[in-house]
Amino acid sequence: MKRLFIYASLLLFITNVFGQVKSISKEEMIQDIDILFSTIKKVHPDMYAVYPKYKLHKDIERVKGELKDEADIFYFFEKVNPLVVKLGDGHTGGFFPRAHLGLDPDIRLFPFTVKVTYPEKAIVVQNDFTQSQTAISRGGQITKINNRPAKYIVQEMMNLVSGEKDFFKTERLEVLFTPLLYALYRDSVFDIEYEFDRKMQSVQVKGIPHEERYKRRSAEKEESPELYSLSILQDENIGILDIKLFVSDLDDFKLFLDSAFQVLQDKNIGNLIIDIRENGGGNSRLGDEVFQYISPVPFAQFGKTIMKYSDIQKEYYRTNYNREVTNPNGIEILNENPELTKLRENDLRYNGDVYLLISHYTFSSAASFSWAFQYLNMGTVIGQESGGIAVCFGDNITQDLPNTGLSYSISHKKFYQYGATDENNHGTLPDYEVPKEKALDFAIDLITKPQ
């Protein structure tokens, strides 16, 4: 099982905090850095798998020597998280302390939501939160902010975002762009150069308070679709099973699947599209339940798993899961020869053609689902290489640093997805490579148009 780790999640954006942004001394920051990397060393199963130990320690000492005498939590995050990012583990990293942006009434934030494209590193406006809401039209491509080129800004931000692949990091910037822009540059007024309708334009806009920048987002989330849903295109003989996240009560999810596949059977739907393009992970047991309806063969999502036992991990299990772990501290290899999960009797098992939509954002348990789906030949995969890779770290433990209060996450397992080896340094590779936004239309065309 993997735990959900996605910067857009609730863990990242706790907003009900009151008080003032704390000032932190250099000595306190250094102490927290030492605690952070000491904890990672104790918990992580292979801390130096991607970045050499001697280089990391050299970088840590350099950053400690360059710290200001006094600073705030945003500065600490901006200086320290790039060190953690070097570990190359999308489940290990600091949570940006966005709640603290609302503590200081003088903080002004970038008043747009954006998408960042890969590999171009282009910044494309999605929503305008300025007072007029007409400063930049949707689709405008920002080329400079306060004379900083867009590609430079994006690269600086990517250094602050954990992930195994750069394309996954850029996906995360859809949510993190505004807070990271503040952490990096502290701007309150923005001179923006952008291209729209093939014309270069410029505009100056003022930043907006935290509550204005994020109140619309809260309203949008309240109106957002359910975590999973089924829609039917009766004329095309297509069902679309959209699973936004693998986070739900397992029993509730089972009831939903029973209902969904009953509808597919009753309507005699011959083609099923499963959409996990926006799925950042969660509980892999939910993915196993989907397989009980679509897999023609016994299945498994994971092969060998390497687990690191530590006192920190044991206390975390005890506190959060009410589970006592008595294994000796150290590394243990689990499931080296995993048994496949047998198919149970299921009158609703689907016998039509199945298509899976994935994207660079498909991560963690969603990426594991996509790998098993493809490896065991359950259907056709359409979209982009998944953000989660075949051999990866996961099952993260969260902690808080004592002086700065920064929350962070550490993997304590290394997963080999079923059939994967150390040579598989990539995610699930689609059978048809299609941009995320076009994947659904491509799948429908593939089904409905003669080949």
PyMOL commands that set and color helices and strands:
alter all, ss='L'
color gray80, all
select helices_A, chain A and resi 26-43+53-66+73-85+98-102+150-158+166-185+210-222+234-236+250-266+284-294+311-321+365-375+436-448
alter helices_A, ss='H'
color red, helices_A
select strands_A, chain A and resi 24-25+70-71+93-94+112-116+123-128+141-145+148-149+189-196+199-206+228-233+238-243+271-275+302-309+330-334+353-358+380-383+391-400+407-417+432-433
alter strands_A, ss='S'
color yellow, strands_A
deselect
rebuild
show_as cartoon
